[in-house]
Amino acid sequence: MAAHTATSDEVLIGRIAAGDKLAMQVLFGRYQVRVFRFVLRLVRNEATAEDLISEVFLDVWRQAGKFEGRSSVSTWLLSIARFKALSSLRKKTEGELDDETAESIADDADTPEVAIQKKDKAGALRECLGALSTEHREIVDLVYYHEKSVEEASLILGIPANTVKTRLFYARKRLSELLETAGIDRGWP
């Protein structure tokens, strides 16, 4: 079934390259949520993520004819999305403190809501994932949430496969430490 989907994706890209708007709508419908979630985890702002999704799919529309099929369409989309997200993050000035940045500053005091959320394993896992470095969070996101192989993650990130494996090892180790500190059994051997 995966080969059928990959073929269908490649056919869609070919039709998009020929100017087929319906094919673009189908591809957008198929990948918009996955790409949005990936970008959101990187930029941590919904409005920015929505803007970047528009840019990603506009690039797909413009560059579909350049797709060479050296990777899957989903890998190509995530590569474009990652580039756009990182470019967006670089554009922010370091000293800039706007509303979105101010809202992202952690409040160390536990409210009753936070205390309940800390007991929730899924909530604690999200918090621990958020505490990982950008490189480790990115690797975990690609491999576990987007089910990308080491080779596909290597293509998306533009780093050697062995670097992906090393980052994945240290990301799991750090996540395990964070979960243990949060009082959660890590759930894997």
VOVOGU-358699 format. One record per residue (C-alpha): residue in three letters; y, x, z; residue number from 1. Coordinates in Angstrom, 3 decimals. Example, Ala and Ser with C-alpha at 12.3 -4.5 7.8 and 13.67 -1.06 7.14 Angstrom:
BEGIN
ATOM,type,v,u,w,seq
ATOM,ALA,-4.500,12.300,7.800,1
ATOM,SER,-1.060,13.670,7.140,2
end
This chain:
BEGIN
ATOM,type,v,u,w,seq
ATOM,MET,0.000,0.000,0.000,1
ATOM,ALA,2.402,2.861,0.755,2
ATOM,ALA,1.946,4.218,-2.772,3
ATOM,HIS,2.757,0.750,-4.150,4
ATOM,THR,5.974,0.620,-2.117,5
ATOM,ALA,6.951,4.133,-3.236,6
ATOM,THR,6.338,3.164,-6.854,7
ATOM,SER,8.331,-0.021,-6.412,8
ATOM,ASP,11.167,1.961,-4.827,9
ATOM,GLU,11.154,4.435,-7.706,10
ATOM,VAL,11.166,1.585,-10.223,11
ATOM,LEU,14.122,0.047,-8.382,12
ATOM,ILE,16.005,3.355,-8.539,13
ATOM,GLY,15.344,3.517,-12.288,14
ATOM,ARG,16.660,-0.014,-12.720,15
ATOM,ILE,19.699,0.780,-10.542,16
ATOM,ALA,20.408,3.827,-12.733,17
ATOM,ALA,20.440,1.416,-15.699,18
ATOM,GLY,23.034,-0.758,-13.910,19
ATOM,ASP,20.723,-3.494,-12.565,20
ATOM,LYS,22.655,-5.145,-9.696,21
ATOM,LEU,19.663,-7.247,-8.611,22
ATOM,ALA,17.581,-4.076,-8.139,23
ATOM,MET,20.403,-2.708,-5.986,24
ATOM,GLN,20.352,-5.865,-3.855,25
ATOM,VAL,16.585,-5.571,-3.405,26
ATOM,LEU,16.809,-1.898,-2.390,27
ATOM,PHE,19.700,-2.673,-0.025,28
ATOM,GLY,17.724,-5.510,1.572,29
ATOM,ARG,14.702,-3.285,1.974,30
ATOM,TYR,16.443,-0.318,3.621,31
ATOM,GLN,19.783,-1.439,5.033,32
ATOM,VAL,18.544,-2.050,8.599,33
ATOM,ARG,16.544,1.193,8.822,34
ATOM,VAL,19.369,3.311,7.445,35
ATOM,PHE,21.920,1.522,9.664,36
ATOM,ARG,19.879,2.224,12.809,37
ATOM,PHE,19.458,5.863,11.810,38
ATOM,VAL,23.203,6.295,11.225,39
ATOM,LEU,24.072,4.377,14.402,40
ATOM,ARG,21.972,6.768,16.489,41
ATOM,LEU,23.964,9.660,15.042,42
ATOM,VAL,27.523,8.286,15.139,43
ATOM,ARG,27.084,5.920,18.120,44
ATOM,ASN,29.637,3.424,16.820,45
ATOM,GLU,28.689,0.206,15.007,46
ATOM,ALA,31.858,-0.090,12.930,47
ATOM,THR,31.570,3.522,11.755,48
ATOM,ALA,27.865,3.025,11.015,49
ATOM,GLU,28.614,-0.089,8.943,50
ATOM,ASP,31.244,1.798,6.936,51
ATOM,LEU,28.838,4.666,6.349,52
ATOM,ILE,26.077,2.306,5.177,53
ATOM,SER,28.447,1.017,2.511,54
ATOM,GLU,29.138,4.599,1.444,55
ATOM,VAL,25.412,5.459,1.373,56
ATOM,PHE,24.508,2.562,-0.895,57
ATOM,LEU,27.575,3.141,-3.070,58
ATOM,ASP,26.310,6.707,-3.578,59
ATOM,VAL,22.872,5.326,-4.448,60
ATOM,TRP,24.489,3.050,-7.051,61
ATOM,ARG,26.461,5.953,-8.536,62
ATOM,GLN,23.741,8.613,-8.340,63
ATOM,ALA,20.504,6.706,-8.972,64
ATOM,GLY,20.174,8.457,-12.330,65
ATOM,LYS,20.097,11.825,-10.530,66
ATOM,PHE,17.116,10.855,-8.316,67
ATOM,GLU,14.313,13.209,-9.343,68
ATOM,GLY,11.483,11.806,-7.238,69
ATOM,ARG,10.904,15.072,-5.360,70
ATOM,SER,10.811,12.989,-2.168,71
ATOM,SER,10.324,9.331,-1.371,72
ATOM,VAL,13.265,6.994,-1.867,73
ATOM,SER,13.476,6.403,1.902,74
ATOM,THR,13.689,10.154,2.497,75
ATOM,TRP,16.439,10.408,-0.137,76
ATOM,LEU,18.361,7.525,1.494,77
ATOM,LEU,18.098,9.058,4.969,78
ATOM,SER,19.273,12.418,3.588,79
ATOM,ILE,22.370,10.797,2.111,80
ATOM,ALA,22.933,8.846,5.342,81
ATOM,ARG,22.594,11.960,7.507,82
ATOM,PHE,25.075,13.876,5.358,83
ATOM,LYS,27.593,11.009,5.551,84
ATOM,ALA,27.146,10.647,9.328,85
ATOM,LEU,27.563,14.353,10.021,86
ATOM,SER,30.618,14.493,7.740,87
ATOM,SER,32.096,11.554,9.632,88
ATOM,LEU,31.491,13.253,12.975,89
ATOM,ARG,33.111,16.471,11.739,90
ATOM,LYS,36.245,14.566,10.728,91
ATOM,LYS,36.882,13.504,14.308,92
ATOM,THR,39.226,15.896,16.012,93
ATOM,GLU,37.956,17.436,19.227,94
ATOM,GLY,40.967,16.509,21.302,95
ATOM,GLU,41.167,12.945,20.056,96
ATOM,LEU,40.503,10.317,22.714,97
ATOM,ASP,40.459,6.883,21.171,98
ATOM,ASP,39.049,3.613,22.488,99
ATOM,GLU,35.557,4.266,21.125,100
ATOM,THR,35.418,7.723,22.713,101
ATOM,ALA,36.784,6.428,26.014,102
ATOM,GLU,34.105,3.714,26.065,103
ATOM,SER,31.367,6.284,25.487,104
ATOM,ILE,32.297,8.326,28.595,105
ATOM,ALA,29.605,7.732,31.180,106
ATOM,ASP,30.485,6.143,34.517,107
ATOM,ASP,28.364,7.788,37.207,108
ATOM,ALA,28.534,4.811,39.568,109
ATOM,ASP,25.552,2.481,39.301,110
ATOM,THR,26.460,-1.164,38.934,111
ATOM,PRO,23.848,-3.827,39.747,112
ATOM,GLU,23.212,-4.147,36.000,113
ATOM,VAL,22.623,-0.420,35.632,114
ATOM,ALA,20.267,-0.413,38.635,115
ATOM,ILE,18.163,-3.153,37.030,116
ATOM,GLN,18.231,-1.407,33.656,117
ATOM,LYS,17.032,1.835,35.218,118
ATOM,LYS,13.925,0.013,36.392,119
ATOM,ASP,13.302,-1.183,32.860,120
ATOM,LYS,11.146,1.384,31.084,121
ATOM,ALA,12.587,0.648,27.645,122
ATOM,GLY,16.122,0.939,28.974,123
ATOM,ALA,15.294,4.184,30.733,124
ATOM,LEU,13.695,5.540,27.573,125
ATOM,ARG,16.821,4.692,25.553,126
ATOM,GLU,18.972,6.452,28.146,127
ATOM,CYS,16.715,9.513,28.076,128
ATOM,LEU,16.736,9.597,24.275,129
ATOM,GLY,20.524,9.423,24.389,130
ATOM,ALA,20.585,12.424,26.718,131
ATOM,LEU,18.759,14.626,24.209,132
ATOM,SER,20.742,17.064,22.081,133
ATOM,THR,21.737,15.828,18.633,134
ATOM,GLU,19.091,18.028,16.973,135
ATOM,HIS,16.314,16.761,19.241,136
ATOM,ARG,17.411,13.110,19.018,137
ATOM,GLU,17.481,13.416,15.223,138
ATOM,ILE,13.934,14.836,15.096,139
ATOM,VAL,12.548,12.147,17.421,140
ATOM,ASP,14.325,9.465,15.400,141
ATOM,LEU,12.938,10.653,12.064,142
ATOM,VAL,9.371,11.346,13.203,143
ATOM,TYR,8.784,8.476,15.622,144
ATOM,TYR,11.157,5.690,14.569,145
ATOM,HIS,11.184,6.290,10.816,146
ATOM,GLU,7.611,7.656,10.738,147
ATOM,LYS,8.573,10.640,8.596,148
ATOM,SER,6.183,13.544,8.267,149
ATOM,VAL,7.218,17.051,9.269,150
ATOM,GLU,7.687,17.858,5.566,151
ATOM,GLU,9.875,14.789,4.968,152
ATOM,ALA,11.958,15.539,8.077,153
ATOM,SER,12.318,19.090,6.777,154
ATOM,LEU,13.709,17.779,3.473,155
ATOM,ILE,16.076,15.321,5.167,156
ATOM,LEU,17.438,17.898,7.606,157
ATOM,GLY,17.416,20.820,5.182,158
ATOM,ILE,15.498,23.053,7.599,159
ATOM,PRO,12.051,24.726,7.390,160
ATOM,ALA,9.004,22.686,8.453,161
ATOM,ASN,8.286,25.173,11.258,162
ATOM,THR,11.768,24.552,12.666,163
ATOM,VAL,11.032,20.814,12.625,164
ATOM,LYS,7.801,21.448,14.550,165
ATOM,THR,9.586,23.668,17.082,166
ATOM,ARG,12.391,21.156,17.630,167
ATOM,LEU,9.862,18.356,17.972,168
ATOM,PHE,7.946,20.348,20.603,169
ATOM,TYR,11.084,21.025,22.654,170
ATOM,ALA,12.384,17.472,22.157,171
ATOM,ARG,9.142,16.030,23.585,172
ATOM,LYS,9.221,18.532,26.447,173
ATOM,ARG,12.848,17.682,27.310,174
ATOM,LEU,12.203,13.945,26.967,175
ATOM,SER,9.254,14.288,29.324,176
ATOM,GLU,11.468,16.037,31.884,177
ATOM,LEU,14.169,13.379,31.565,178
ATOM,LEU,11.639,10.559,31.952,179
ATOM,GLU,10.106,12.231,34.998,180
ATOM,THR,13.564,12.551,36.568,181
ATOM,ALA,14.143,8.857,35.822,182
ATOM,GLY,10.872,8.058,37.598,183
ATOM,ILE,9.052,6.938,34.446,184
ATOM,ASP,5.566,8.084,33.473,185
ATOM,ARG,5.999,9.580,30.010,186
ATOM,GLY,3.089,7.575,28.563,187
ATOM,TRP,1.561,10.294,26.388,188
ATOM,PRO,-0.881,13.110,27.182,189
end
